[in-house]
């Protein structure tokens, strides 16, 4: 009688022959890099262990930094050396173009019907020179979280503009402090000098009708819209946002928010499940909305496109088995489990009609347009130089938020620096 393992080997025979490998004589160990953002590590561990139990293989998790900037630097260092320490990488939505030369083409290892379940735009994002270098895992967009009870108590409504948000945040902050909570702040977000600040800055600038780099590859950041956006954001620090926000990433922001010490928060969808957890002080008091728009012509609601993909290292000693793990983790049932348990936004379109997913995350349906039409960072245009671009952006924006530079001066310098990088738009 054929065993499950022998059937698995037969199913992958063609791929194994292509790669010049043979079906392993014994179960193998696959190393997987999971990030440690909120519940993501535990959900990743549970999914990997379920696959391991079903296949007879073993998965070892490798911890990586919370900061996306630090994580990318670690990945680049490992991959450049050809190290086989990690078989499966969790990579950011902006990294396929940066890391593609080190990643396996999954199009021959994952059935086409599995690939076709995902949003085409994300599949396209992960396809470089015809090679599918990563499979979509979850998609993100920046969201505005708000305290429903405090908006009601202070006669406020969900803000539609950033100016309205600042006004409501100031009123609630004043009232809560007068009531005895000296640690209360109106708004928390991500302002540390890292990739998360690039996301926030892009959202502010796009909300005002501006941009970072045009479709022709030329920088467009030195504009009245971008200046107005950064001046607005800088006015929050020390007023409605704590001075320490300049060192906040996602988890520091969520810590203040979930402790009940903020009226508004900008964060990704993962914070919903944690905010509504049984041990959360603000359980049942949380609302989610699209991020506010700016002022003037071209202003609109927006959110930075984010999310994670699963990729197999070309230096893996077990690429076919690693690809099977990727296929499982990115599959329908596992994405459904993660959506319900952790509010991770699926990349499989059919899950947005799943009653259990929508019951756990009602805002998935309400904010579908936000998730699917979010503003993308300019990683496709800038390619392998995106990391340098982002570093220049978040460094300049951090200088404005910290009061070290005026918005107009910082953006003029940034535009000039991006022009030097791009050689007139030729990245």
C-alpha positions in Angstrom: 0.0 0.0 0.0 1.4 3.4 -0.9 2.2 5.6 2.1 1.3 9.3 2.3 5.0 10.0 2.1 5.5 8.0 -1.1 2.5 9.7 -2.7 3.9 13.1 -1.8 7.2 12.1 -3.4 5.4 11.0 -6.6 3.5 14.2 -6.8 6.7 16.2 -6.7 8.6 13.9 -9.0 8.8 16.3 -12.0 9.9 19.2 -9.8 12.5 17.1 -8.1 13.9 16.0 -11.5 14.0 19.6 -12.6 15.9 20.6 -9.5 18.3 17.6 -9.8 17.3 16.2 -6.4 15.8 13.0 -5.2 13.0 12.3 -2.8 14.6 12.3 0.7 15.0 8.9 2.3 13.8 10.3 5.6 11.8 13.2 6.9 13.7 16.5 6.8 13.9 19.7 8.9 12.7 22.9 7.4 13.7 26.2 9.0 11.2 29.1 8.8 11.7 32.7 9.6 8.6 34.1 11.4 8.4 37.6 12.6 7.4 38.4 16.2 4.7 41.0 15.6 1.9 40.6 18.1 0.3 37.1 17.7 2.0 36.5 14.4 4.8 34.3 15.8 2.4 32.0 17.6 0.0 31.7 14.6 3.0 31.0 12.4 4.2 28.3 14.8 0.8 26.7 14.9 0.5 26.6 11.2 4.0 25.2 10.7 3.4 22.5 13.4 0.2 21.4 11.7 2.0 21.0 8.4 4.8 19.1 10.1 2.4 16.7 11.8 0.6 16.0 8.5 3.8 15.4 6.5 6.1 13.8 9.0 8.7 16.6 8.6 10.0 19.0 11.2 9.9 22.8 11.3 12.3 24.9 13.3 11.4 28.6 13.7 14.1 31.3 13.4 13.4 34.5 15.3 13.9 37.8 13.4 13.8 41.4 14.4 10.5 43.2 14.7 11.8 46.1 12.6 11.3 45.5 8.9 14.4 47.5 8.2 16.5 45.3 10.5 14.9 42.2 9.2 15.7 43.0 5.6 19.3 43.8 6.5 19.6 40.4 8.2 18.1 38.6 5.2 20.4 40.3 2.7 23.4 39.4 4.8 22.5 35.8 5.0 21.4 35.4 1.4 24.5 37.2 0.0 26.7 34.7 1.8 24.7 31.8 0.3 23.8 30.5 3.7 21.3 27.6 3.9 20.4 28.4 7.5 16.8 29.4 6.6 14.7 27.5 4.0 11.6 29.7 4.0 11.6 33.4 4.5 8.6 35.6 5.4 9.2 38.7 3.3 7.6 42.1 3.1 5.4 43.1 0.1 8.2 45.4 -1.1 11.1 42.9 -1.0 10.5 40.6 -4.0 12.4 43.0 -6.3 15.2 43.3 -3.8 15.7 39.6 -3.0 14.5 37.9 -6.2 18.0 36.6 -7.3 18.2 34.6 -4.1 14.7 33.0 -4.3 13.3 29.9 -5.9 10.7 30.2 -8.7 7.6 28.8 -7.1 5.5 28.7 -10.3 6.7 25.1 -11.0 6.3 23.9 -7.5 2.8 25.3 -6.6 -0.2 24.3 -8.7 -1.6 27.1 -10.8 -5.1 26.7 -9.3 -3.6 27.5 -5.9 -1.8 30.6 -7.3 -5.0 31.8 -9.0 -6.9 32.0 -5.7 -4.9 35.1 -4.7 -5.4 38.7 -5.6 -3.8 39.1 -9.1 -2.1 42.4 -8.1 -0.2 40.7 -5.3 0.8 37.8 -7.5 2.0 40.3 -10.0 3.9 42.1 -7.3 5.7 38.9 -6.4 6.5 38.0 -10.1 9.9 39.3 -11.2 11.0 38.7 -14.8 8.4 36.0 -15.1 9.5 34.2 -11.9 7.0 33.8 -9.0 9.5 34.4 -6.2 7.0 34.4 -3.4 3.5 33.3 -2.6 1.1 35.8 -1.0 0.4 35.2 2.7 -1.6 38.2 4.0 -2.3 41.7 2.8 -2.3 44.8 4.9 -3.3 48.5 4.7 -2.9 51.2 7.3 -6.1 51.8 9.4 -7.4 54.2 11.9 -8.4 52.7 15.3 -10.6 54.7 17.6 -12.3 54.3 21.0 -16.0 54.2 20.4 -16.9 54.9 24.1 -14.7 58.0 24.2 -16.0 59.4 21.0 -19.6 59.0 22.4 -18.6 60.5 25.8 -17.1 63.6 24.3 -19.6 64.1 21.5 -17.1 63.3 18.7 -17.6 61.5 15.4 -15.2 59.4 13.4 -12.9 62.0 11.9 -12.9 62.3 8.1 -9.8 64.6 7.8 -6.5 64.7 9.7 -7.4 68.1 11.1 -10.7 66.7 12.5 -8.7 63.8 14.0 -6.3 66.2 15.7 -9.2 68.3 17.1 -11.1 65.3 18.5 -7.9 63.8 19.9 -7.1 67.0 21.7 -10.6 67.3 23.2 -10.6 63.7 24.5 -7.0 64.0 25.8 -7.9 67.1 27.8 -11.0 65.4 29.2 -9.3 62.2 30.2 -6.4 63.9 31.8 -8.8 66.1 33.8 -10.5 62.9 34.9 -7.2 61.7 36.4 -5.4 59.8 33.6 -2.1 61.7 33.2 -0.8 59.1 30.8 -3.5 59.5 28.3 -2.7 60.7 24.7 -4.9 61.6 21.8 -3.1 59.7 19.0 -0.3 57.1 18.7 1.4 56.0 15.5 4.8 54.8 14.2 7.4 57.5 14.0 10.7 55.7 14.7 13.2 56.0 11.9 12.4 52.8 10.1 10.2 51.4 7.3 7.0 51.9 9.3 7.6 55.7 9.2 7.9 55.5 5.4 4.4 53.9 5.4 3.0 56.6 7.7 4.6 59.4 5.6 3.3 58.0 2.4 -0.2 57.9 3.8 0.0 61.5 5.0 1.4 62.7 1.7 -1.0 60.6 -0.4 -4.0 61.8 1.7 -3.1 65.4 0.7 -2.9 64.4 -3.0 0.9 64.2 -3.2 3.4 61.4 -3.8 7.0 60.2 -3.4 8.0 59.1 -6.9 6.0 59.4 -10.2 5.2 56.7 -12.7 8.1 58.0 -14.8 10.6 57.3 -12.0 11.1 60.9 -11.2 10.9 62.1 -7.5 7.7 64.2 -6.8 8.1 64.7 -3.0 8.9 68.4 -3.0 5.4 69.8 -3.4 3.0 72.0 -1.4 0.8 68.9 -0.7 3.7 67.0 0.9 4.9 70.0 2.9 1.4 70.5 4.2 1.1 66.8 5.2 4.4 66.8 7.1 3.6 70.1 8.8 0.3 68.6 10.0 2.0 65.5 11.3 4.8 67.4 13.1 2.3 69.4 15.0 1.0 66.3 16.7 4.3 65.3 18.4 4.3 66.5 22.0 0.7 67.9 21.6 -1.7 65.0 21.0 1.1 62.3 20.6 3.7 61.6 23.2 7.3 62.8 22.5 8.3 59.1 22.8 6.3 58.4 19.6 9.5 59.2 17.8 10.8 55.8 18.9 7.5 53.9 18.4 7.1 51.0 16.0 3.8 49.0 15.7 4.0 47.3 19.0 4.9 50.4 21.1 1.9 52.1 19.6 -0.3 49.2 20.3 1.0 49.0 23.9 -0.2 52.5 24.7 -3.4 52.0 22.8 -4.4 48.7 24.3 -3.6 49.9 27.8 -6.4 52.3 27.3 -4.2 55.4 27.1 -5.0 56.7 23.6 -8.1 57.8 21.7 -6.8 57.0 18.2 -4.1 54.8 16.7 -2.8 54.1 13.3 -1.9 50.5 12.8 -2.3 47.4 10.6 -5.3 45.0 10.8 -3.5 42.6 13.2 -4.2 45.0 16.1 -7.9 44.3 15.9 -7.9 40.8 17.3 -5.4 41.8 20.1 -7.5 44.9 21.0 -10.6 42.7 21.2 -8.9 39.9 23.1 -10.4 38.6 26.3 -7.7 40.2 28.5 -7.7 43.5 26.6 -8.8 46.5 28.8 -10.5 48.0 25.7 -12.4 44.9 24.6 -15.7 45.9 22.9 -14.7 49.6 22.8 -12.8 49.6 19.5 -13.8 50.9 16.1 -11.9 50.8 12.8 -12.1 53.2 9.9 -10.2 54.3 6.8 -7.4 56.7 7.6 -8.4 60.4 7.3 -7.9 62.4 4.2 -6.0 65.6 3.9 -7.1 69.0 2.7 -7.3 70.6 -0.8 -7.6 69.3 -4.3 -6.6 65.6 -4.7 -7.1 64.8 -1.1 -8.6 61.4 -0.2 -8.7 58.5 2.2 -5.7 56.1 1.8 -3.6 53.4 3.5 -0.2 52.1 2.7 -0.2 48.7 1.1 1.5 46.2 3.3 1.6 42.5 3.9 3.8 39.4 3.9 4.8 36.8 1.4 6.4 33.4 1.7 9.6 32.6 -0.2 12.0 29.7 -0.5 15.7 30.3 -0.5 17.6 29.1 -3.6 20.2 27.9 -1.1 17.8 25.6 0.7 18.9 22.0 0.7 15.2 20.9 0.5 13.5 23.4 -1.9 10.6 21.1 -2.9 9.7 20.3 0.7 10.1 23.9 1.6 7.8 24.9 -1.2 5.1 22.5 0.1 5.3 24.2 3.5 4.8 27.6 1.7 1.8 26.2 -0.2 0.2 25.0 3.0 0.8 28.2 5.0 -0.6 30.3 2.1 -3.6 28.0 1.5 -7.3 28.6 2.0 -7.8 26.8 5.4 -4.6 28.3 7.0 -5.4 31.8 5.8 -8.9 31.4 7.1 -7.6 30.3 10.5 -5.2 33.3 10.7 -7.9 35.7 9.7 -10.3 34.5 12.4 -7.6 34.1 15.2 -5.4 37.1 14.3 -7.2 39.4 12.0 -4.6 38.8 9.2 -6.2 40.0 6.0 -6.3 37.1 3.5 -4.9 37.3 0.0 -7.4 34.6 -1.2 -10.3 36.5 -2.6 -13.0 33.9 -1.7 -12.3 34.4 2.0 -13.9 37.8 1.8 -17.2 36.1 1.4 -16.6 33.5 4.1 -19.2 34.1 6.9 -16.9 33.0 9.7 -14.1 35.3 8.6 -16.6 38.3 8.3 -18.1 37.5 11.7 -14.6 37.7 13.3 -13.6 40.8 11.4 -16.6 42.8 10.3 -14.4 45.6 9.0 -13.0 43.3 6.4 -16.1 43.7 4.4 -16.6 47.4 5.2 -13.1 48.4 4.3 -12.6 46.1 1.4 -11.7 49.0 -0.9 -9.1 50.2 1.5 -7.4 46.8 1.6 -7.5 46.3 -2.2 -6.8 49.8 -3.4 -4.1 50.9 -0.9 -1.3 53.1 -2.0 1.9 51.2 -2.9 5.3 52.2 -1.9 7.6 52.8 -4.9 9.4 49.5 -4.7 8.6 48.4 -8.3 10.0 51.5 -9.8 13.1 51.7 -7.6 13.8 48.0 -7.6 16.9 46.9 -5.7 17.5 50.5 -4.6 14.2 50.7 -2.7 15.8 50.2 0.7 18.0 53.2 0.1 15.0 55.2 -1.0 13.0 54.3 2.1 15.9 55.1 4.3 16.2 58.6 2.8 12.5 59.1 3.2 12.1 58.0 6.8 15.3 59.9 7.8 14.0 63.1 6.3 10.5 62.7 7.8 11.9 61.8 11.2 14.0 65.0 11.2 10.8 67.0 10.5 8.8 65.3 13.2 11.6 65.7 15.8 11.9 69.4 15.0 15.4 69.2 13.6 14.3 70.4 10.1 11.4 72.4 8.6 9.2 70.4 6.2 10.0 72.5 3.2 13.7 72.3 3.7 13.7 68.6 4.4 11.6 67.7 1.4 13.6 69.9 -1.0 16.8 68.1 0.2 15.0 64.7 -0.1 13.9 65.4 -3.6 17.4 66.3 -4.6 18.8 63.2 -3.0 16.3 61.0 -4.7 17.1 62.7 -8.0 20.8 61.8 -7.5 19.9 58.2 -6.8 17.6 57.8 -9.8 19.8 59.6 -12.3 16.8 61.5 -13.6 14.3 58.7 -13.1 16.4 55.9 -14.6 16.6 53.5 -11.6 
